[in-house]
């Protein structure tokens, strides 16, 4: 689908490090081995990429009186917070979101 969107396919577009990391994050967050997991992971990843900077900007403005906290919540550090969210999701959902839902449904 990326090749259709870009109207070009080459090693720099389909095998780049950034794209491979994005795919890995999507699969691990959603759950491996299911199409539902990939769809849910992709939706959450796109939402996080789209709105995380806006949320950090609001947080930084809210705590502007505390300089170190405002710097930590700077919108430029959105990749740091995306990484923290990824680590937390792997810790609390080791089989992904769909894996957790399947385990709960089997009980």
N, C-alpha and C positions, 0 to 999 in steps of 0.2 A: 504494500500500500504506500510505503514511503517513496518507492520509485515512481509510482503513478502520480503522487502528489508533487514530487520534484521534477518530473519528466526527464529524469536522468538517473542512471544507476552506475555506480563506480565504487572502487574500494574506499574512497574518502567519504562516501555517503552511507554505504551499507555496512561497512566494517570498522567504522571509527570507534575509538575508545569510548567517547561520550554516549554513542547510541548503544553500545554493548552494556555499559553500566546502567543506562536507563532501562533496558530490557531486563537485566538482572534484578533491579529494584522492583519493577512491575511484577515479575514472576514471584519473587520472594514475598512481597507484601500480600499479593492476592492468594497465592497458594499454587504449589507446583502440581502439574499433572492434570489440570482441569481447564477447560475453556472459560468456565465461570470465574475462576481465580484470576486468569489473565485479564478478563474484562473488568472485574472489580479493581484489581491492582492498577490497571491503566487509568481508570476513572479517578481513583484516589490520587495517583501520581500527578495527573493533569491538574486536578483541583489544588493540590499542594503547590505545584509550580506556579499556578496562576495567582493564588491568593495569599501565599505565604509572605511575599514581600509587602503586600498591603497591610496584612495583620501586624507584621513587624514595624511598619511605619507608624501605625496607630499606637502600638505599645511603646515605641520610642518617644513619641510625642507625649504620651500619658505620663511617662516617668522622666521627663526632661530635667527635672530638678536634681535627679541623682545621675551624675555624669557617667559613672562607670556602668550603670545599668542601662542607660540610654545608648551607650556605645555598644553594649552587648546585644541590644535589641535593634541595632541598626539594620535597615533593609539590605545593606550590602552584605550582610552575614547570613543571607537566606540559605545558602548551601550548607553552612554549619548546622543550622536548625533542621534542614531536611535530613542531614546525616543523623542527627540526634533522634528524629522521629523514626528513621529507618532502624536504628539500633533498638529503640524501644519496641517497635513492632516485631522485630525478630525475637526479642526477649519474651514478650507477652504472647505472641502468636507464632510459635516456632514452625507450625505447619501451614502458616498463612491464615488469612481470614476465612477462606472457604474450608480449609481443613478443620479449623476450630468449630465452624458451624456444623460440619458433618459429624464431628465427634459429639457435639451437643445433641444432634438429632438422633444419634444411635443410642443414647442413654435412655 
